């Protein structure tokens, strides 16, 4: 898909499953299961969808999926299926070594675990070896010093090589990575989580990360139990969805198994609904 000066491609890095109740917090299962049916273990299907953006002499990848780094137990429990970021890019005819910039919305394993990988010989290598990796400073510090709530979601051994290679670029607040691409912190999910807004004369696209992980999360009360500050998430969603509806943004959903991107509109009850699905390619 082309929008303004940028070409976009959805990069399907793999799939996994998470507990449906945790994904929807206080929302009853009788409601969320209508759009996201659960298996016999109450797990719902989840995509790990990265975004490739090319334009202005830059090649950007947002998020990486889980990668192939995790053991048999974790792979079984989450039903992770992936061949890794490099393989996913190559399937999309994108050379991983040509990527100039990478953004992690945050550093939980299903979003950033694939930025490094363990090679056949056992050494850890960087998936995008020529890319500057843009991460909020608060999130980097959180990943290296996690709380009990999300300690199991961070794997620093697959992050530290980026810093060692001199490819880490820490952001403090709103930052324009290059013209048209802006990082916007949204801290409700975890300190230093960020969404990515790509703005062009032809329209804008917002990579939602875990602020709005599934298309069904455009419903304001649908907030994950994983979020550290759910009321902050609620306010952040209200602000972003309001701008998206009023300005015609495309919302890019990282985890929805069926809908990669869509536009939204306001409802009569001060909420939001999807109006049309957008094919990213």
Buried (B, 14 or more C-beta within 10 A) or exposed (E): BEBBBBBBBBBBBBBBBBBBBEBBBEBEEEBBBEBBEBEEEBBBBBBBBBBBBBBEEBBBBBBBBBBBBBEEEBBEBBBBEBBBBBBBBEEBEBEBEEBBBBBBBBBBBBBBBBBBBBEEEEEBEBBBBBBBBBBBBBBBEBBEEBEEEBEEBBBEEBBBBBBEBEBBBBBEEEBEBBEBBBBBBBBBBBBBBBBBBBBBEEBBBBBBBBBBBBBBBBBBBBBBEBBBBBEBBBEBBBEBBEBBBEEEBBBBBBBBBEBBBBBBBBEEEEBBEBEEEBEBE
